[in-house]
Amino acid sequence: MVEVGLFDSLRRKRKGGQKPGTLRKASSIDTQHLDEWAASRRGVEAYVEPRTNVTETTVVLIAHDGEWTRRRIDSLEVAQQFGKKRSMPVYEVAKVGYPQRMRDYTERQRILQRRRRQSEDTP
């Protein structure tokens, strides 16, 4: 027989061993994803998003067609090193904003998803 305390479920370790309420730091898995993503697309630019109360510093990679991905990164300086190593321009979102092609891509994806759902719902 195993004894289970009333609050044991609250004490369980979180994924990655983090305490509740702490921000997850960037990992090598994040960097690997960014590397692979950038290598498989053309015209990629990096846009660094500052740390907030909810997330650590993140970088958004945006391809020539507006396709994008976001992952955590340790700092603006690390993002700049990442970009320099890959001959990729790095911008600060707070200063320049996001490019229109990113918003256009996201909107196209919404439209395609809506059409897919509608075609699945039609007999």
Solvent accessible surface area in square Angstrom, and as a share of the most:
residue,aa,sasa,rsa
1,M,233,1.04
2,V,129,0.74
3,E,160,0.72
4,V,115,0.66
5,G,36,0.34
6,L,155,0.77
7,F,110,0.46
8,D,50,0.26
9,S,62,0.40
10,L,125,0.62
11,R,169,0.62
12,R,166,0.60
13,K,182,0.77
14,R,122,0.45
15,K,199,0.85
16,G,75,0.72
17,G,52,0.50
18,Q,53,0.24
19,K,154,0.65
20,P,88,0.55
21,G,84,0.81
22,T,71,0.41
23,L,39,0.19
24,R,91,0.33
25,K,131,0.55
26,A,25,0.19
27,S,44,0.29
28,S,90,0.58
29,I,131,0.66
30,D,6,0.03
31,T,57,0.33
32,Q,103,0.46
33,H,51,0.23
34,L,1,0.00
35,D,49,0.25
36,E,103,0.46
37,W,20,0.07
38,A,14,0.11
39,A,90,0.70
40,S,79,0.51
41,R,79,0.29
42,R,162,0.59
43,G,50,0.48
44,V,17,0.10
45,E,35,0.16
46,A,0,0.00
47,Y,13,0.05
48,V,6,0.03
49,E,22,0.10
50,P,78,0.49
51,R,142,0.52
52,T,69,0.40
53,N,144,0.74
54,V,118,0.68
55,T,47,0.27
56,E,19,0.09
57,T,17,0.10
58,T,10,0.06
59,V,1,0.00
60,V,0,0.00
61,L,0,0.00
62,I,0,0.00
63,A,1,0.01
64,H,81,0.36
65,D,59,0.31
66,G,0,0.00
67,E,41,0.18
68,W,77,0.27
69,T,13,0.07
70,R,90,0.33
71,R,81,0.29
72,R,62,0.22
73,I,8,0.04
74,D,93,0.48
75,S,32,0.21
76,L,48,0.24
77,E,103,0.46
78,V,54,0.31
79,A,0,0.00
80,Q,85,0.38
81,Q,120,0.53
82,F,11,0.05
83,G,0,0.00
84,K,175,0.74
85,K,160,0.68
86,R,65,0.24
87,S,107,0.69
88,M,18,0.08
89,P,59,0.37
90,V,38,0.22
91,Y,77,0.29
92,E,52,0.23
93,V,21,0.12
94,A,86,0.67
95,K,156,0.66
96,V,88,0.51
97,G,28,0.27
98,Y,70,0.26
99,P,21,0.13
100,Q,103,0.46
101,R,66,0.24
102,M,16,0.07
103,R,122,0.44
104,D,58,0.30
105,Y,42,0.16
106,T,33,0.19
107,E,74,0.33
108,R,109,0.40
109,Q,65,0.29
110,R,129,0.47
111,I,60,0.30
112,L,76,0.38
113,Q,90,0.40
114,R,113,0.41
115,R,150,0.55
116,R,132,0.48
117,R,129,0.47
118,Q,111,0.49
119,S,77,0.49
120,E,134,0.60
121,D,118,0.61
122,T,92,0.54
123,P,175,1.10
